[in-house]
Amino acid sequence: MPLSFNMHINQNRDMTVMVIDKGGRAHAISQAYENSARVNSIIVVPGNDLISYHRKKEVLVLSDTTERKISQIIELAKKYKVDLVDVAHSTSLELGLVNRLQQEGINVFGPTMEAARLESDKVFARKFMDRFDIPAPKFDVFDSEEKALEYAKGIYRYDSDKSLYVKAAGLCAGKGVIKIDNFEQAKVAIKKMSTLGNAGNKFLIEEALEGEEFTVTIIADGTNYHLFKTARNEKHLRNYDRGPITRGLGAVSPVLDWDKNSMFIKDFEESVIKKTLLGLQEIGTPFSGILSFVVMASQEHGSLVPKVIECNARWGDPEAQVIIPGIKNDYVDVVQACINQKLDRVKIDEDNLTRVCIVGSSRGYPGDTSQVNGKIIFGIQEIIDNPEVHVFGADVAMSNDHFYAHGGRLIHIMSQGKDIVEAKNNAYGAMSRITVEGNNLHYRIDIGWKDAEIIRMKQI
Ligand code: AMP
């Protein structure tokens, strides 16, 4: 924590913004506020140690508080007399931080806990999509292991290797979504639901979709919305889209095949976005904040149709790292217009650059990475001032000017260019300077391959 942090910042007219989040997404959001002419200082709770390192403005990280400690966060917002709180973490949203801040009269950006159920309760989300005719996978809901097993047995009797997903209704840090391909796996996945506490009390078994997955992100003020550039979160652990699904080992924006001006996305606005916002209004929980849809473009009767795999009531991570830096507006103007339900009065501009983000993780991620904790991360100081790249911190700890591994995803290196080939060049150049003591760094070398290939094909 920088001891020089000025406790009197709230006295002057420049804004103090508090961001509730951690990881690379928190870093990218804090950078958007840092670039705002209206912001003087930023507080990130709980953040990570890299967020406050080498910044242009004062950035205070309060890592003693977690995203779960709602009352403590409110006390901190009052103590530092913050002008705006941006709640970007799903757990704080689920626990009603936005509602509580509103009750306290504190200016807050993010959806209420009721609107955030689109993310925090997968059963609610699927039933909502069903009710408002939003295209999504077929699903069934269970609250008993026996009934789920009976159901799975029935399916596998006729189709012994059908792919399905078993999903806990509640948030469980990515551990509640399990793909199954046979009855043996179904038994293990269904049993796992009972080990997930309240999150697994109810669960879904749903059809596994095939196709191209990407993310569509909007900012909505309840009624009006603005569509950001599309992004692709590359979730597989290993190159060639192999290995287990992680929370994301890289991202690209825009996605060439699904540009936001494409017909496919225009259709998506009608079949998904408008119905979602109107549906939420109809049930009395209008959505204000960032809403991201994880979409599958699936073949159906010879044409590609979008289906919603999941809704997130905040920016995706690492999608935020490749979308937010392309927003040309002052971010506070956009956020404040959203809070004031005046998004229709703001024209949001994005640049024409392509961005790629590469995630460096501890060896072992997404499994146990405890053996890497405390190992030195080398090279961050060498690339932090490189104007070609942005370095976003995630599970990083800092002590005596050295950086240490402190979890799964460690750092995100983002770069931009006129196209994906140029963007990749800079990002991978920077990543090649990073190592983790004991050869413990893992990263994919093929992030953005699909878009690079599209460009190369056009050049032939
Ligand atoms: P979720 O937490 O629901 O987003 O699931 C995590 C990841 O699992 C998604 O990003 C997809 O890659 C995959 N996934 C989840 N549900 C489905 C589905 N019904 N069909 C295909 N892939 C899915």
Residues whose N, C-alpha, C, O or C-beta is under 5 A from the ligand:
A	BS01	AMP	P137 Y165 V177 E206 E207 A208 L209 I309 E310
